[in-house]
Amino acid sequence: MAHRAHLLGWMADVAARAKAQGKQLISFSHYPVLDPLGGASAEEVAIFGATGLARRAPPAAAAKAFAATGVPLHFSGHLHVNDCSRHDGPQPFFNLATPSPVGFPPAMKLIESEGRA
């Protein structure tokens, strides 16, 4: 978050405008904002050591900062895994990790929106 902290205010502004206008908001970035392994990074470190995957898992502060923006849905890449993670709290959101075509050649994500996210 230290490298892109200036985007948080802009994201909150966009999320507030989308909500006020009744629009669905979806965000995309390369990096995940939640651990796409369901918080299992600590277990991975305990078993395998500080692997590259475990070192690249986002810190809890990233989820807290992202949640504060009010953006409800985020698609990420970077870790080349296929998973969905949910952040619970006053402003819940989902991070959908999209896999690499190298690791999951037939993988794709389809979403259907019904009402507000």
N, C-alpha and C positions, 0 to 999 in steps of 0.2 A: 504494500500500500504506500510505502514511502516514495516510490517512483511515479505513482499516478494519483496522488492525493488530490491534486487540483481538479480531477474529474468528478469527485464525489459531490460537490456542490452543484455542478452542472447536471449530474444524474438525478439528484433530488428535485431539481427544477423541472426537468423533463417528466419525471414520474408524477409530480404534482399537477402539471398541465394535462398529462394524459388522463389522470383520474378525474380532473375537473371536466374534461370533455367527453368522459365516458368511453375512452379508447383503451384497447388492450395494449400493453407494453411488453415487449420481449427484447432482451439484450443479448448480445453476442460479444465474446472476446476470446482471445487465445487461452488465457489462464483461468483456471477454476477459482471460485471464491469459497467453495466448500470442499472438504476432502471427498473426492469421488469414490473412495473406498469405504465410505460409511464410518469414518473415524478410526479405521483399523491401522493407521500409519504407526501408532505407538506399538501395536502388537508386531507389526512387520519389523520395526527396529529391534524389538526384543528378541525376535527369532532369527532374523537375517542380518542384523546390523543396519547401519544408515545407508540403505540402498538409494540409488538415484531416484526411484519412485517415491520413497518415503521423504527424502530431502526436498522434493518438489511439491509436497502437499502444502496447501495454503495454511497459514496460521489462523487461529480462532479470531484474531483481530480483523482479518480480512472479512470474515462473515459478519462480524458486528458492524463494521463500517459499511459494507454493502447493504445490509438490512436497513440501516438508518436512511438510505436513499429512497426506500419505498419501491424499488424495482422488484416486481414479483417473480420474474422468470429469467433465468440466465443460461445460455448455452456456452459451453467451453470445450476446448480441445486440450492440447499440451501433453496430457498424460496418456493419450492413446487408449483410453478405456471406455467401455460402454456402461454407464451407470447413471442413476438419478439420486441426488442427495437433497434432503429437506432441512431447512433451518427453521426451527420453531421459536416463537417469541412474539412480542407485540407486533412485529412486522415480518411475518414468515415469508420465505421465498424458496424456490427450487433452483438447483444447479443441475442441468442435464449435461453430463460429460459425453461428448461425441467421440466415437472411436476413429482411429486412423484406418483408412481403407486397406492399409498394409496388414493390420492385425485382424480386422473384421471386414473382409471384402464386400459382403452383402449388406453391411449395416447402414441404416439410415434412421432418421428420427422423423416421426409424423406426430403433429400435435393437432388437437381439435379444441377450440375454445368455446365454452358454453358459459356465458355470463362473465362476470369480472373475475380475474385471477387473484 
